[in-house]
Amino acid sequence: MDLTKQVLPLIACLPPGRCESCYLYDIMTENELSYIIRGAIFKVYNALGPGLLESVYVAALVYELKKA
């Protein structure tokens, strides 16, 4: 499962402006955006722990980023 195909569309739409969430990402700094992403990663890892398949972590990360 390719992480970038599932997660990158949640981070930024290409081309920008095609959805409502693009506006939020256009006004965020790189630090603010990375803070949200890192927070979602830590939340997923702390909830699930080590040893699962990558696809499980990807699905959980996609879910967390959609909530953010």
Summary of the structure (lengths in Angstrom):
residues: 68
radius of gyration: 12.6
end to end distance: 22.2
largest distance: 38.3
contacts: 152
relative contact order: 0.17
helix: 74%
strand: 0%
